[in-house]
Amino acid sequence: MSKSYGAVTAVDAVNLRVGPGEIYGFLGLNGAGKTTTIRALLGMIRPSAGSVSVLGQPVGPQGRGPWRQVGHLVEQPAAYPELTVAENLEIARRLHGIADVRATSHVIERLGLAAYAQRKAGALSTGNLQRLGLARALLHEPALLILDEPANGLDPAGVVEIRDLLASLAHEQGVTVFMSSHILTEVDRLATRIGIIHQGRLIQELEADQMEALRAQRLEIEARDLEGARGALTAAGLAVKAGAGGLILSDMRAIEAPDEVAAILVNAGTPPTRLAVEQEDLEDYFLRLTRGEV
């Protein structure tokens, strides 16, 4: 699927396949094409080339698509500002044709909105407005959730709650989740597969365990005498870099045998106060990839 706006190509031949029950993390810098891709998946825009299918059905004009089975939250949550949280969700329940009148109260509890049920949507904080948007997306118990920045505006506790909710939906109920997010630590903890889009192109797509294997490792060292430690390690033929409050070794020799590094330092009279093998996080890997360093 491709999408152009005049001479500007926003999405360039992106080919995505997401399996049932997956949590797919869709990552990219601002302007990389994430939201354009999501809007095409939801039939909000028409591709310039290629086609889009969701849950096995082609997405097309006049709202064609499996929308009764899809919940979504894209960009800013939509709500009637003069209506309460409960009233907004009640309208959504009726529009979805949900017969169970308890569905509204159930999703209010599920999203932690009980204390705000009678508050007007226009008076909600950014985080609670985001919760309301997620509640609307979940109200009809969809088979597929398409979420653009689902943790936007949430405090740390709210981010954890949404992470746990999405994991439960996928693992216990088989709901497929397609989500973009700039909070890469949350994607790292949640996603079973990750796709990275850069300048409109999908530049990498990997299972979570494959991504884990690609991330660089390093040996981090702290010592009271850092200069002495640096000298001893350099003399032993190891390449040493300065880190935040310590030294970093990237040589596989050091990473695979940290006890030998410790012995070098002890014998040189500069024993380490901390020595640990660490792996770069998803954010560092993502930045290296988008800079062309991978």
C-alpha positions, 0 to 999 in steps of 0.5 A: 500500500502506498499513499502520496499527497501531490509530490510527497510520498507519505507511505511507500509500498508498505506491506503488513500482515498481522496474525490473529491474537498478535500485539503488533508494535508499529514504530516510527519517528514523527512523520514516518507514515504511522498515522497515514498507514493507520488511517488507510487501515481504517478506510479514512483515506484511500491508498494511492496504490495497492489495497487494504484488507482488514480481518479478511475483508477489503476496505473500500469506499462508502465505509466498506469493511468489517467495522463491527469487529474493529475498535479504534483510537486514532490521534485525538479521542472524539467525544461530545464535550457537553455530555458526560462520560456515561452519556458518550458511551451510551450513545456509542452503545446504541450506535453499535447496536449493543443490546446489553445495557450493562455494556456501558457500566462494564467498560467504565469500570474496566477503564477506571472511569467510574469516578468520572462517569458523570463528568462532562467529557469537555472537563476531562484531563487529557489522560481521562479523555484518552481512557474514554476513547479507549472505552469507546474502542472496547465497548463492542468487544472487537476482534481487532483493536487499531490504536494510535498512541494508546497511552497518550496523556496517561500517567505512569500508573495509567500506562501500566493499566493499559499495558496489562489490559491490552496484554489480557485482551490478546492473551486471554481473549485472542484479540488482535492489537495493532498499535503505534506508540512513542513509549518504546519501553511499553512496546518492548514489554507488550509487543509480540512483533514489531515493525519499524517504518522510516520515511514511509518505508517499512525498514524492519519487521521482526518477532520480539525474540528476534529483535531481542537477539539483534540488540547490542550488548555491552559490559558496564564498569564502575570503579573508584579509580576510573582512569586507572581502570581505563589504563589497565583495560587498554593495556590488556588490549580492550577498547574502552569508551566512557559511559554515564558514570563509568566505562563501557566495553563492547568487545565480545571478549569482555562481554563473554568473559566478564570475570576475566575483566574483573581479574584484570582490574583487581590485579591492577589495583583498581577493583570494580565497584560494579560490573554488569553485562547490559543490553541496549533497550528498544529505544537505543536500537530504534535510534541506531536503525533509523540513523542507518547504524544497523 
